[in-house]
Amino acid sequence: MIEVSFDGAAVSNPGLAGGGIYINEGNGTEIRHSISFGELSSNHEAEFAACVAALNYAHDKGYRIVSFRTDSQLVNQALEKRYVKNVQFIPYLNEAMGLIENFDLFFCKWIPEKQNKNADSLARLAIRKQINEKQKKEDNF
């Protein structure tokens, strides 16, 4: 079974945000992917964006049986209940639910932050890259 860990991070609310995807294919192959999201409203939005990005990535790779891991209780509960209160997150949840239908078997499990360090470091890397790009643009003026 393919294990996909994802995490979202933001420097402030609102602020630059990024996502991290860490995949263990179970055969010794590990995949690491950082995604820049630009400015998002909150860390929670970054978590939902990272979830959708991870689902898209897994789907594009052709995975059929996946086990997702997240340290976001909000995202995990939203996926389990197929419901989220905050209207801002409904489009993310709807997109996620549509993508989940493409897998033969899908699990999502909440894990503590300390067990999600790979995905977290990738999300923070995406933010650092955006900060560096922004600084370079400002230096060129």
C-alpha positions in Angstrom: 0.0 0.0 0.0 1.3 3.5 -0.9 1.6 5.8 2.1 1.1 9.5 1.4 1.9 12.0 4.1 0.9 15.6 3.5 1.1 18.9 5.4 0.3 22.5 4.8 1.9 25.5 6.4 1.5 29.3 6.4 3.8 32.1 7.8 0.8 34.1 9.0 -2.9 34.5 8.6 -3.1 35.5 5.8 0.3 34.8 4.4 2.5 32.8 2.1 1.7 29.2 2.3 3.1 25.9 1.0 2.4 22.2 1.0 4.5 19.2 1.4 3.9 15.7 0.0 6.0 12.7 1.2 5.3 9.4 -0.4 6.6 6.0 0.6 5.8 3.5 -2.2 6.7 0.6 0.1 9.4 -0.7 -2.2 12.2 1.5 -0.9 11.2 4.4 -3.2 10.4 7.7 -1.5 9.1 10.8 -3.3 9.3 14.3 -1.9 7.4 17.2 -3.3 7.0 20.9 -2.3 4.2 23.0 -3.5 4.0 26.8 -3.4 0.5 28.1 -2.8 1.1 31.8 -2.7 -0.9 33.8 -0.2 -3.7 31.9 1.6 -6.0 33.0 4.4 -4.7 30.6 7.1 -2.8 27.5 8.0 -6.0 25.5 7.9 -6.5 26.6 4.3 -3.0 25.5 3.5 -3.7 22.0 5.1 -6.8 21.6 2.8 -4.8 22.8 -0.3 -2.1 20.3 0.6 -4.6 17.5 0.9 -6.1 18.3 -2.6 -2.6 18.6 -4.0 -1.6 15.2 -2.6 -4.7 13.6 -3.9 -4.1 15.0 -7.3 -0.5 13.9 -7.2 -1.4 10.3 -6.1 -4.1 10.1 -8.8 -1.7 11.4 -11.5 0.9 8.7 -10.4 -1.8 6.1 -11.0 -1.9 4.8 -7.4 -5.0 2.7 -6.8 -4.6 1.8 -3.1 -3.5 4.6 -0.8 -3.2 5.4 2.9 -3.0 9.1 3.6 -1.5 10.6 6.7 -2.1 14.1 8.1 -1.4 16.0 11.3 -4.4 18.2 10.7 -7.4 16.9 12.8 -9.6 19.4 10.9 -8.8 17.9 7.5 -8.9 14.3 8.8 -12.3 14.8 10.4 -13.7 16.6 7.3 -12.7 13.7 5.1 -14.2 11.1 7.5 -17.5 13.0 8.0 -17.6 14.4 4.4 -18.5 17.7 6.1 -16.8 20.9 7.1 -18.4 23.9 8.9 -16.3 26.7 7.4 -17.7 27.6 4.0 -14.2 28.6 2.9 -13.1 25.0 3.0 -16.1 23.4 1.2 -14.6 23.7 -2.3 -11.5 21.9 -1.1 -13.5 19.2 0.6 -15.7 18.7 -2.5 -12.6 18.5 -4.8 -11.0 16.0 -2.3 -14.1 13.8 -2.2 -14.3 13.7 -6.0 -10.6 12.7 -6.2 -11.0 10.0 -3.5 -13.6 8.3 -5.7 -10.8 7.5 -8.2 -9.0 5.2 -5.8 -9.9 1.5 -5.3 -9.1 1.8 -1.6 -8.5 5.1 0.3 -7.7 5.6 4.0 -6.8 8.8 5.8 -5.3 8.7 9.3 -4.5 11.4 11.7 -0.9 11.3 13.0 0.9 13.5 15.6 3.0 16.4 14.2 6.3 14.6 15.2 5.4 11.7 12.8 4.8 14.1 9.9 8.2 15.8 9.9 9.0 14.8 6.2 5.8 16.5 4.8 6.2 19.4 7.2 9.7 20.2 6.2 8.7 20.1 2.5 5.8 22.5 3.2 8.2 24.9 4.9 10.7 24.6 2.1 8.0 25.8 -0.3 7.4 28.8 1.8 11.2 29.6 2.0 11.4 29.4 -1.8 8.5 31.9 -2.1 10.2 34.3 0.3 13.5 34.0 -1.5 11.8 34.7 -4.9 9.9 37.6 -3.4 13.2 39.0 -2.0 14.9 38.6 -5.4 12.2 40.6 -7.2 12.4 43.3 -4.6 16.2 43.5 -5.0 15.9 43.9 -8.7 13.8 47.1 -8.4 
